[in-house]
Amino acid sequence: MTTRWASLRAGLEEFYAGPYRRTFARARREEDDLFRMVVLAEALGVPDPAAYYTVELMPALYEDFHAWHLRMGMDHSPLEHVGCC
């Protein structure tokens, strides 16, 4: 009986959320880009009053840094100490 409910739930989720999957992915990517911009603001030359707190998050953001700066339209890394290209 539980497999029937699980399959019904999966079917309804696909029916309602399926058409908006691309929109959800774009919104998530835009939020991630904004977060990355806020965390890297001090390194990019923008004064950031919360730089003391966001510096701990920088190592977690270096993983996707190359894809991010290409998506933002920067051909080369804007940071001198991050050579990804």
N, C-alpha and C positions, 0 to 999 in steps of 0.2 A: 504494500500500500504506500509506503514512503517513497518508493521509486517513482510511482505515478505522480505524487505531489512534486517531487523534485523535477521530473521531466516537464510537468505543467508549468512550474515556476520558471524553468529555463526557457521554455517556449515563450511565455509571456514577457520575460525580460528581453529576449531577442526581438520580439515584436515591437515593444515600446522603446527600447533603447537603441536598437540596431540602426535606425535611420540617422541617429544623432551621434554615432560613435566618432565620426570625423570632427564634428563640432566640439565634442568633449575633449578630444585629443588636442585640438588647437587651443582651447581655453587653458588646458593644463600646461601646454608648452609656453603660452604667453605668461602665465603666472610664474612658471619656473624661470623664464627669462627676466622678469621683473625682480624676482627674488635675487637672482644672480647679480643683476645690476646694482641692487642695494648693497649686497655684501661686498662687491668689488669696487664700490664707488670711490673709496679712499685710494685704492691702488690705481684707479683710472684718473685721479687728479681732482675729483669732486670732494669738497669738504664734507665729512660725514661725522656728525656728533656721536654716533653709536659705533664708531670704528673699533673701539676697545672691546666691544661685545661681539662684533661680527668677525673679528680676526680669527677666532677659533673655528669658524665655518669654512674658511678658505681652502684648507686641504681637501674637504669633501667636494668642493666645486671644481677642482682642477681636472677631474676625470673627464668631464664633458666640456671643458673650456674651448677646445678647438672647434667643436660643432657650434658652440654658442657664438663665438666671434665671427664665424663664417655666416651664420644666420643673421647676425646684426649688420652685415655688410662690410666687415673689416677684413681685408685680404690677409693681413699679418697680425700677429698677437699685439695688442695694445700695451701689454706689460713687458718691461724689459727682462724681468726675472722669470718669465714663463715663456720658454721657447718651444712652441708646439709645432710650428710650421717649418 
